[in-house]
Amino acid sequence: MQQYEISVAGRIYRVDFALPELGIIIEFDGALKYTDYGPADQVILRERQREKDLQNAGWYVIRVGWGDVYPRPHRLLAMVRDAVERRSRAPRVA
C-alpha cells in the first residue's frame, strides 16, 4: 500500500509503501527528504526516532534510494524478497 499510515507511540507515521500483512515498510530516501524539512541534523534525528518507533513496534524497514530502483529494479526486488524471507522465519511482534 502506498502512503500507508501507522499509529505508533502516540504518533501517526505515513510510510512510503507498506506490506502490512507481512509487517514490512519500504522507505525511499532522497536528498530532498533531508534538506526541505529543516536543518539536516534535526531532520535526521526525527527520521531516526521515527524508524526506531516503527521497528520497536515490530515493523521491518527497508530503506532504498533511486539507485536501488532505477536502473536496477532487481535490487529492490531482492531486498523485498529477503525481508519477506526474514519475516517468515520470525514471529511478528506487532
HELIX and SHEET records of a PDB file:
HELIX    1   1 ALA A   31  THR A   35  1                                   5    
HELIX    2   2 ALA A   40  ASN A   56  1                                  17    
HELIX    3   3 TRP A   66  VAL A   69  1                                   4    
HELIX    4   4 PRO A   73  ARG A   89  1                                  17    
SHEET    1   A 4 GLN A   2  VAL A   8  0                                        
SHEET    2   A 4 ARG A  11  LEU A  19 -1                                        
SHEET    3   A 4 ILE A  24  PHE A  28 -1                                        
SHEET    4   A 4 TYR A  60  VAL A  64  1                                        
END                                                                             
